[in-house]
Amino acid sequence: MADSRRWVMLGIGTAAQTAGTLYLYGLPFLLPALRRTTDLPLWELGLLVACPSLGMVLALIGWGVLADRRGERLVIGLGLTGGAAFLAGAASAAGPALFVLLALAGAAGSAVYAASGRVVTGWFAPGERGLAMGIRQTSQPLGVAAASAVLPVLADSGGPRLALLVAAAVSALTGIVAALLLVDGPSPTAGRTTAASPTAARPASGSPTAARPASGSSGSGTGGTRARSPYRSPTLWRVHGASALLVVAQFVVGAYALDYLVTERGWPVRTAGPLIAGAQLVAAAARVLAGRWSDRSAQRLRPLRVIAAGTAAALGALAVAEALHAPPAAPLLLVALVATVSWHGVAYAAVADVAPASWAGRATSAQTVLQNVAATATPPLFGLAVAGLGFGPGFAVAALFPLAAVAVLHGLTVDARPSTRPPDAGDPAGADAADRPPSAGSAGRRPDVRERVGPGPRAWWSGRPPTPPG
């Protein structure tokens, strides 16, 4: 793909998502200030900072449908500017109105998660999406890094209201820039190959002349035809489920890292905040490296399983250190911060590989919705656990979730590189393009998705055994 505009578009999408992340996931860094300025218990404060995630859950699928039909520019522009308006209102609100406005700000800002993923699937071919998704997913640790470095300082000097107003201003400015400059990815027509997404038309089931796009083709609502739902197979559901389990560990550490260092370890906010910001910058680099690793790996999900196992080990070590009140607890917390956020690019690249282009916005939205269901529930529930058990046992319980993610992904593979094996001669004429391997010379088409069934070594593509090696 020679079009240099794709890197500009990726940069705009990443910047937009970073701006949204500043408040969508940055509010936990206001916890020390909120503890001083309110009389709410820790679990209610956990619910307050989870309100943007709740709003995301309610709105993401709708934004995904709109992104599939109208493109990224409209969705990101409306979402970020609308989120800024709700966030500015929340800065002056109190009581139930504050909870509602923060949820509405999350609902509006979630547009960046539905649309900026389509920037990647529209401009990058499958063999490049791990790196591209890794770069795009740096927006979360970069936004959290900025939030951890800036929001506590603003809250210390001017209260939580000033922090919310600054986040609103950044969101509004970035939304306007995205609305002016963002361009949708090239949309290939049926039977024609483009640099952005080389594909070829295939007959649809029951219609020998109807073209059906493979992954990376159009069919996005802006041109082309519709592909069969990828949710008829359990592959996407399992990737979504494993991602939601990994998010629990991420939000246990991310939501309470600053509060843990300040209240349990006695660190000053102005020291703890920049240190967490530094860890988030390392996490951003880890996302890029993990995405590149998944591009070079024969199987997209193998790195994801390794990262999940490493996350469980990091949280287990942190739990032991905290239970023993050992000095390494604080450094281990920073290691856990990096480990718990490094997997996102790989998971989103797997979603992009499995879902056809006409489902890109909805599949990305579904991925983020299920993650945010977990993200919304985690802070208040972990706050209750800490109040009753302490941080050590809480970290130990959190370590079980990435282990469960490894189990969910066991035996499931998504090829990171397109297959060049020709389709079987006996493949039924009506088979869906989403359910069979691409033909020779179809680089950029849908990668193979394999799911191991039972204890035996055989694997099936839609019920057919794979071709033996050689």
N, C-alpha and C positions, 0 to 999 in steps of 0.2 A: 504494500500500500504506500504509494509515493506522496500522497496529498499531505503537505506539511500542515494544513489547517487543522488536522485531527489533533495535533498537540496543543494548538491554541484552544480548541473546543474543550479538550480534556482539562486544560488549565482553568478555563472559565467554570466548568462544571465542578471541579475540585474546590475552587475558591467559593462558589456558591454554597456548597455543602459545608465547608469550613465555617462560613458565616452563620449558617443555621445551627451548626453544632455548638457554637459559642453559648447559646442559651438552651438548646434542646438537651444537651448533656452537660452543660457547665454549671447549672444551678446548685449541684451538691457542694460547690466551693463557697457558697454563701452560708453553709450550715453554721460555722462558728459565729458569724455575725447574726444570723437568725436566732441562734440560741441566746445571744445577749439581748436582742431587741424584742423577742416574743416570749410568751410563757407556754408555748406548745411543747408537748412531750416529743421525744426523739422519733417515735414512730409516725406522729403526725407531720413532723418536719420532713421525714422520709417520703411521706405521701405527697407533700407539697412539691418537693423537687422532682417527683416522678410524674407530676401532672402533664408536662410537655410530652412525655412518652405515652401517656394515656390518650392525649389528643392525636398523636401520630397513629395509634392503633385504630382510632375511629375514622381517620381521613385518608389513610395511605392508599387503599384500594381504589377509592374514587379518583385520587390524583393519578394513579397508574392508568386507569381507563382513559382519563383526559389526556395524559401524555401520549398514549398509543394513538389517539385520534387527532390531537391537535399539535403535538410536538413539544419539545423541551422549553423553547423560549417563553411561550405563554405561561406554562405551568410554573417554572422557576420564578419568573417575574412576579406573577400574582402571589405565589406562596410566600416569598421572602418579604415583599412589601406588606402583605396582609399580616404576617407574623409580627413584623415590626410595630404595626398599629396596635395589635393586641398586647404586645409586650410593654409598650409605652403606657397603655391603660393600666396594666398590672402594677406598674411602678407607683401608681397613686391609689391602688385599691387595698382593701383589708378584708378580713373575714372570708366568707364563702366566695365573694366576688373575686378575690385574689386567686383562689383555686381554679375557678371557672376561666378566668382570663388567661392564666398560664396554660390551661388545657387547650384553649382556642389558639393560643400562640403556637403550641406544638402541632395542632391540626393543620394550621396554615404553613408553618415552616417545614413540615414533613414533605412538602412538594419536592424539595431538593433530592430526597432519597428515592422518590418515584421516577423523577425525570433524568437526573444526572447519570443514572445507570444506563439509560438509553443513549446517552452521548457515547458511552463505550461500545455498546453493541452496534450502534449505527456507524461508527467511524473505524472500528478495529475488528480485524478478522479473528477467528477463534484462537489461532496460535499465538496471538499477541495480547489476548484479553487478560491473562494472568497478571502480566506486567501493568497493563492499563488499569485494571481493577485495583491492583495494589497501590498504584499512584493515586487513583481516585479515592481509595479508602484511607489514604493518609489524612484526609480531611477530618476524620473523627479524632485521632490523637492530636493533630495540629490544632483543631478547635478546642479540645480539652486542655491542651498545653497553654494556649492563649488565655482560656478561662481561668486556669489555676494560677497563672502568673498575674493576671490583671484584675479579675473580679474580686478576689479577697482584699486587694489593696484599695480598690474603689469603695468596697463596702466598709472598710475600716475608716476611710476618710469622709465619706459622704453617706454611708448607710447602704442597705440593699437597693434602695430606690435609684441611686446614682448608677450602680452596676447594671440594673435592668435598662435604664435609659441609654447607656453606652452600647449595650448589646443590641438594642432596638435600632440605633443609628447605623451600626455596622450592617445589620440585616437589610435595612432599607436601601443603603447605598449599593450593596452588592446585588440586590434584586434588580435595581435599575440598570446596572451595568450588564447583567445577564440578559435582560429584556432587550437591550439595544444591540448586543454583539453576538449572542449565541446563534448558531446556525445548525439546523438538523442535519444528521448524517445522510450521505447519498442513499437514494432509494432505488435499487435495481429493479427493472421490470422483469416479468417472467421470461425466462429463456435467454436473458442477456447478462453477461458478466460485467461487473464493475470492479474498479480497484479496491473499493471499500469492502465489498462483500461478494466474492465470486460465487455464483450459484448457477444452477440450471433448472429449468422448469421440469416438473414431473406430473404425470396424469394423476388426478385425484381419484379416490375410490368411486367407482360407478360413473365416472365421467372421463372418457378417454381424452378429452380435449381440454379439460380444466387444468390450469397450472396451479401447483401448490408449492409455496416457497419453503426452502429448507432454512435452517438456522442461519441468520445473517442476511436473509433476503427481506424483501419488503413485507407487505401485508400488515403494515402498522397502522393502518387507518388513513395514511396519507397517500396511499397508492398500493397496488398489488392485491393479492388475494389472501384469505385467511387460512392459517394452518390449524391442524387438529390440536385440541387442548393437550398440553404436556402433562396435565394432572390425571390423565387416565392411567399413567404409570406411577408406581410408588417412589420413583427416584427423587423427584423434586420434594415430595413430602418428607423423605428421610433427610435430605440436605437441610430443609427448613427446620425440622425437628432438632437435628444436631446443633444447628446454629443457635436455636433458642436456648438449648442447654448450656452452650458456651457463653451466652450472654449473661446468664445468672452469675457465673464466676466473674465475668467482666464488671458487672455492676456492684457486686459485693465489694470488690477492691476499689473500683473507680468512684463509687458514690461515697465511700467512707474513708478513703485514704487520708485526706486532709484532716478530717475530724479525728481519726485514729492517732495521727502524729501529734495533733495539737492537744487533745484531751487525755490520751493514754500515755503518750511519750513526752508531753510537756514542751514540744517544739513551738517556737513562735511562728505565727502565720506567715510572716515575711520571709522566713527561711524555708518552711515546708512547701509553700506555694511554688516558688521557683524550682525547688528540687523535683517536685512532681511534674512541673512543666518540662524539665530536662528529660525525665523518664518517658514522657509522652513523645518527645522528639525522637528518642531512640525507638519507641514503638512505631512511629511513622516510618522510619527506615526499615524496621522489621517487616512491616506490611508490604513494602515494595519488594524486599528480598524474598519474602514468602511467595508473593505472586509470581516473581521470576522463577523461583524454584518449581512452582507448580506448572509453569509453561514448559520447563525443561524435563519435567518428570513424565514418564509414560502414562501415569494415571494421576488425574487432577486431585483426587481425594486422599491419596497417600500422604502428602505433606500435611493435610488437614488433620488426619488421625495422629500423626506424630506431634503436631502442635498441641492438640487436645491432651495427649498423654503428658507432654511437658508442662502444660498448664496445671494439671492435677498434681504433678510432683511439686511444682512451685508453691501451690496453695497448701499442700500437706506440710512442706517444710516450714512455711510461715506459721501454720497452726501450732506446730511443735515448738517453734521458737517463742511464740507468744505465750503458750501455756507454761513454758519454763522461765518466762520473763528474761530471755537471753538477749544480749545486745544485737545479734544479727537480725532481729525481727524487722527493724527499719530497712536495712538493705534488701532483705528478702521481700518486703512489701514492694519495693521499687522493681525488683525482678518480676514479681507477680503482675505488676502494672503493665510491663512490656509483654509478658506472655499472654495475658488475658485479652489483649486487643490485636495481636499480630495475625489472627486467622481470617479476618473479614474479607480481604481481597481474594483469597483462595475460594472461600465459600461463594462469594458473588460471581466469580468467574465460572464456577461449576454451574450455577444457576443460568448464567448467560449461555453456556455451552449446551445445556439441556433444552432450554426454552427456545422456540422459534421466534423470529424477530417480531411477529405480530403479537406475541405474548410478552415481550421484553418488559414493558412497563408494569404489567400486572404481576409477572413473576417476581420482578425486583420488589414490587410493593408487598407482595405476599411474604417474601423473605423478611422484609423489614417489619411488617406487621407482627409476625410471630415472634420476632426478636423483641419487639417493644411490648408485647404482652408480658414476656418474661421480665423485661426491664422495668415495667410499671410495677409489677408485684414485688420485685426484689428489695428495693430500699425500705419500704415499711416493714416487710416480713423480717428482713435482716436486723432492722432496728429493734423489733420485738425480741429476736434471738439474742442480741447483744445485751439488752436490758435484763434478760433472764439468765443467760449463760456466760456472757462475756465474749470478747473478740476471738479468743483461741478456739473454743468449740464452734463458733460461727464460721471461722475460716476452714475448719475441718469438714463441716457439712458442705460448704461451698466446693471443696475439692471433689466431692462425689459427682457433681454435675458434668464436668468435662470427661470423667470416666464413663458416665452414661452416654455421652456423645460418641466416644470411641465405639461403644457397643452398637449404637444406632447405625454407624457408618460401616460396620464390619461386613465384608463381602461385597460392598457396593463400589463400583469403579466408574469413573467418567474419563474417557480418553482426552488428554490435553491436546493431542495432535490429531488432525483429521486422518482418517483411514484412506489408504489408496487401493484397498481391495475391492474388486468389482462385485456387484451384487450377485447373489446366487441366481442361476438361470431359472430355478424353480420358484423364485419369489413371486407370490401372487401379484397379478397386475394391479389389484386394488390396494396393496399394502401402502400404509401411510409413510411419507418420507421421514417423518419423525421417528419411525419405529424400525428402520433398517439402515445399514451402513451406507455411506456415500459411495458413488461410483468412482472409477479411476479418473484422476485428473480433477477431482472436485475439491481441491484445497480451499479451505474457507467454509466448507459446508458443515453441517451438524456433526460434531464428534460422536464416536460410538459411546453408548451408555450401556453398561453391562451390570447386571445384578446377579450375584451368585445365589443359587437356590439350594438350600439344604446343605448337608455335610460333604457331598461329593464334589469333584473338581469341575463339573460341567457348568457352563454359563450359557444363558440364552439371550438372543435379541428377538423379542416378541415370539418366544417359544421355539426358535430355531437354534440348534447347537452351532457353536462357532466353527469356522474352518480350521482344520488342524494346521499346525506350523508347517511351513514348506509346501 
